[in-house]
């Protein structure tokens, strides 16, 4: 009788191990509004698993099927935050694996707002087997600073170019008026010469 109970217990344990669900690797995850998070999942011998990012309460939901094409027991995807809720793909598989059946809510005002988003993964039977979190921080300050610097440089280049052009124009005008090509200057010299000759003749 005891032997039968032991066999049943071992079979039960073995069955639980065989049906272990998918699980997140190296979680939780963190990135920025202009960044990309790499979400890795242990499939535990499942050919495919179902990933969900966000929830209705957070205002954003993405569902995707992750397919383990190389049979290594894991799938990793890149979650591109700037693309969330837009026409540009938000998730892409890393390596030989693939992403299928992607659906997500459209955002009325991209990018994805900063905050914490719930992550779930489901294996066979669509039963959630693991829960994690993706934290999205505000866009990195370096990107904002670079954009401001570029704008400032463009604004500065405009006036300096105009000032240079004005300097060139003034120099050209000064040079023209200083040479002997000016009609007014030539006539004045001729009149002065005639008057001088007349005075000399009158004195004789």
Secondary structure as GFF3:
##gff-version 3
##sequence-region A 1 204
A	DSSP	alpha_helix	2	18	.	.	.	ID=ss1
A	DSSP	beta_strand	23	25	.	.	.	ID=ss2
A	DSSP	beta_strand	29	32	.	.	.	ID=ss3
A	DSSP	beta_strand	36	42	.	.	.	ID=ss4
A	DSSP	beta_strand	48	55	.	.	.	ID=ss5
A	DSSP	three_ten_helix	56	58	.	.	.	ID=ss6
A	DSSP	beta_strand	60	67	.	.	.	ID=ss7
A	DSSP	beta_strand	74	80	.	.	.	ID=ss8
A	DSSP	three_ten_helix	81	83	.	.	.	ID=ss9
A	DSSP	beta_strand	91	93	.	.	.	ID=ss10
A	DSSP	beta_strand	98	104	.	.	.	ID=ss11
A	DSSP	beta_strand	115	122	.	.	.	ID=ss12
A	DSSP	three_ten_helix	124	126	.	.	.	ID=ss13
A	DSSP	beta_strand	128	137	.	.	.	ID=ss14
A	DSSP	alpha_helix	141	178	.	.	.	ID=ss15
A	DSSP	alpha_helix	183	203	.	.	.	ID=ss16
###
